[in-house]
Amino acid sequence: MTLPGIDIPDELVLESTDAGLELRQRSDRPGNGVRADLSGGRRGTHPLARALRGAQGVVVDATAGFGGDAGVLAALGRSVLAIERNPVLFTLLEDAHRRLALEVPTRAEAVTLRHGDARDLLSGLESPWNRAAAIVLDPMYPGRRSASALPPKPMQLLRALLRPDGAMDDVETLIASAFRTEARRVVLKRPPEAAPPEGVGKPTFSIESKLVRWDVWERG
């Protein structure tokens, strides 16, 4: 199924299932795709809880994707503005938000969705988002050349979906847009081996694991 006004690569299918709207490879059976999820999952030890410790207020998830980080932030008690530029992903997020409103209405009320490119939207955010406790960035980046196993299915689908609109996200431009706001922190998710982006200095602190690194800049 292709929704009106939404372009999607030929190898992908966007369709409604009993569990919600899902994105899948055309070669996969229905029900084996990926849905956006704003439920939050396990949040107590999530790196975002540590990255935001001591910074009170609303949070902007500038690269919402399938909604995982926005869901965690809402489950942590934050009001969240989730920005997503890709129309397919945004449609999946809207469906996830509808499902969350039926399951946990108060949690759904904490999440505001906005369609557009964060590099453009961040400069014009209204109150309270323009003075957020933090802006969270989880941009797409090339796969690790040394990896022998396939990436998880959500990442495979993201790369297949986003490939037609060019390359990966321009991290430097994206983080520069975040630094032009009055957010008190900027949080960037990166591969462990990635060099810090240019022009913003060293992060105040980082939270690292084998698969990912969260760099955090405190800005007063």
C-alpha positions as CSV (number, residue, x, y, z in Angstrom):
1,M,0.0,0.0,0.0
2,T,1.3,3.5,-0.8
3,L,-0.6,6.3,0.9
4,P,-1.6,9.3,-1.3
5,G,1.1,11.9,-1.7
6,I,3.8,9.7,-0.3
7,D,6.6,8.4,-2.4
8,I,8.3,5.1,-1.3
9,P,11.0,3.0,-2.9
10,D,9.8,0.1,-5.0
11,E,11.3,-2.5,-2.7
12,L,9.4,-1.3,0.4
13,V,5.7,-1.5,1.4
14,L,3.8,0.7,3.8
15,E,0.7,-1.0,4.9
16,S,-1.9,-1.2,7.7
17,T,-2.0,-4.3,9.9
18,D,-4.0,-5.3,13.0
19,A,-1.0,-4.1,15.1
20,G,-0.7,-0.8,13.3
21,L,0.9,0.8,10.3
22,E,4.1,-1.0,9.3
23,L,7.0,-0.6,6.9
24,R,8.5,-3.7,5.4
25,Q,10.5,-5.1,2.6
26,R,8.3,-6.2,-0.3
27,S,9.9,-9.6,0.0
28,D,8.9,-10.0,3.6
29,R,5.5,-11.4,4.7
30,P,2.9,-9.0,6.0
31,G,3.4,-8.6,9.8
32,N,7.1,-8.9,9.6
33,G,7.8,-5.2,9.1
34,V,8.6,-2.4,11.6
35,R,6.2,0.0,13.2
36,A,7.0,3.3,14.9
37,D,6.9,3.0,18.7
38,L,6.4,5.8,21.2
39,S,5.7,3.5,24.2
40,G,9.1,4.1,25.8
41,G,10.1,0.5,26.6
42,R,12.8,0.1,29.3
43,R,13.8,3.6,30.3
44,G,15.3,3.5,33.8
45,T,18.9,2.9,32.7
46,H,18.6,4.4,29.2
47,P,21.5,6.7,28.4
48,L,19.1,9.6,27.8
49,A,18.2,9.5,31.5
50,R,21.9,10.1,32.3
51,A,22.4,12.6,29.5
52,L,19.6,14.8,30.8
53,R,20.2,14.4,34.5
54,G,20.0,17.8,36.1
55,A,18.5,19.6,33.1
56,Q,14.8,20.2,33.7
57,G,12.3,21.1,31.1
58,V,11.0,20.1,27.7
59,V,13.1,18.2,25.2
60,V,13.3,18.4,21.4
61,D,14.0,15.1,19.5
62,A,15.1,16.6,16.2
63,T,15.5,13.4,14.3
64,A,12.6,11.3,15.5
65,G,12.8,8.3,13.1
66,F,10.8,5.4,14.4
67,G,10.1,7.2,17.7
68,G,12.2,5.2,20.1
69,D,14.0,8.1,21.7
70,A,10.9,10.3,21.8
71,G,9.1,7.5,23.5
72,V,11.8,7.1,26.1
73,L,11.8,10.8,26.8
74,A,8.0,10.9,27.3
75,A,8.3,7.8,29.6
76,L,10.9,9.7,31.6
77,G,8.2,12.4,32.2
78,R,9.4,14.9,29.6
79,S,7.3,16.9,27.2
80,V,8.8,16.1,23.8
81,L,8.7,17.8,20.4
82,A,9.5,15.0,17.9
83,I,10.6,16.4,14.5
84,E,10.8,14.1,11.4
85,R,11.5,15.2,7.9
86,N,10.7,12.0,6.0
87,P,7.0,11.7,5.1
88,V,6.9,7.9,5.4
89,L,8.5,8.0,8.9
90,F,6.2,10.9,9.9
91,T,3.1,8.9,8.8
92,L,4.4,5.9,10.9
93,L,4.9,8.3,13.9
94,E,1.4,9.6,13.6
95,D,0.0,6.1,13.7
96,A,2.2,5.3,16.7
97,H,0.8,8.4,18.4
98,R,-2.7,7.4,17.8
99,R,-2.0,3.9,19.3
100,L,-0.3,5.5,22.3
101,A,-3.3,7.8,22.8
102,L,-5.5,4.7,23.2
103,E,-3.2,2.9,25.5
104,V,-1.6,5.7,27.6
105,P,-3.4,8.9,26.9
106,T,-1.4,11.0,29.3
107,R,1.9,9.8,27.7
108,A,0.5,10.7,24.3
109,E,-0.3,14.2,25.5
110,A,3.4,14.7,26.3
111,V,4.5,14.1,22.7
112,T,4.0,16.7,19.9
113,L,4.8,15.7,16.4
114,R,6.1,18.0,13.7
115,H,6.9,17.3,10.1
116,G,9.9,19.1,8.6
117,D,13.6,19.4,8.4
118,A,15.1,20.2,11.8
119,R,17.8,22.3,10.2
120,D,15.1,24.7,9.2
121,L,12.6,24.3,12.1
122,L,15.0,24.7,15.0
123,S,15.7,28.3,14.3
124,G,12.0,29.2,14.5
125,L,10.7,27.2,17.4
126,E,8.1,28.8,19.7
127,S,8.0,28.7,23.4
128,P,8.7,26.5,25.3
129,W,10.6,24.5,22.7
130,N,12.9,27.4,21.9
131,R,14.5,27.1,25.4
132,A,14.4,23.4,25.7
133,A,16.4,21.5,28.4
134,A,18.0,19.6,25.5
135,I,18.0,19.0,21.8
136,V,18.6,15.3,21.0
137,L,20.1,14.4,17.7
138,D,20.4,10.8,16.3
139,P,21.3,11.4,12.6
140,M,21.7,8.6,10.1
141,Y,25.3,7.7,9.3
142,P,27.1,5.2,7.0
143,G,27.3,1.6,8.2
144,R,30.5,0.3,9.8
145,R,32.7,-1.1,7.1
146,S,34.1,-3.8,9.4
147,A,30.7,-5.1,10.4
148,S,30.1,-8.6,9.1
149,A,26.5,-9.0,10.3
150,L,23.5,-7.2,8.9
151,P,22.2,-4.2,10.9
152,P,18.9,-4.6,12.7
153,K,15.8,-4.6,10.6
154,P,14.8,-1.0,11.5
155,M,18.2,0.3,10.4
156,Q,18.0,-1.8,7.1
157,L,14.6,-0.2,6.4
158,L,15.8,3.3,7.2
159,R,18.7,3.0,4.8
160,A,16.4,1.6,2.1
161,L,13.9,4.4,2.7
162,L,16.3,7.3,2.9
163,R,18.7,6.2,0.1
164,P,16.8,8.0,-2.7
165,D,17.0,11.4,-1.1
166,G,20.8,11.5,-1.1
167,A,23.4,10.5,1.4
168,M,23.4,10.4,5.2
169,D,22.4,13.4,7.3
170,D,24.8,16.3,7.3
171,V,25.8,16.1,11.0
172,E,27.8,19.4,11.1
173,T,24.9,21.4,9.7
174,L,22.4,19.7,12.0
175,I,24.4,20.2,15.1
176,A,25.2,23.8,14.1
177,S,21.4,24.4,13.9
178,A,21.0,23.0,17.4
179,F,23.7,25.2,18.8
180,R,22.0,28.3,17.4
181,T,19.0,27.7,19.7
182,E,18.8,28.5,23.4
183,A,18.7,24.8,24.4
184,R,20.7,24.2,27.6
185,R,22.1,20.9,26.3
186,V,22.8,19.3,22.9
187,V,22.9,15.5,22.9
188,L,24.4,13.7,19.8
189,K,24.2,10.0,19.3
190,R,27.2,8.6,17.3
191,P,29.1,5.4,16.6
192,P,31.8,4.9,19.2
193,E,34.7,5.5,16.8
194,A,33.2,8.7,15.2
195,A,35.2,11.9,15.5
196,P,33.3,14.8,17.3
197,P,31.8,17.2,14.8
198,E,33.8,20.2,13.8
199,G,33.0,23.7,15.1
200,V,31.4,22.9,18.4
201,G,34.3,22.0,20.6
202,K,34.7,18.9,22.8
203,P,31.6,17.6,24.5
204,T,31.2,18.2,28.2
205,F,30.8,14.5,28.8
206,S,30.1,11.3,26.9
207,I,28.2,8.1,27.7
208,E,29.7,5.1,25.8
209,S,28.9,1.5,25.0
210,K,30.2,-1.0,22.5
211,L,27.7,0.1,19.9
212,V,27.0,3.8,20.5
213,R,28.3,7.0,22.1
214,W,26.2,9.8,23.4
215,D,28.1,13.1,23.4
216,V,26.6,15.9,25.6
217,W,27.4,19.6,25.4
218,E,26.2,21.7,28.4
219,R,25.6,25.3,27.5
220,G,24.7,26.9,30.8
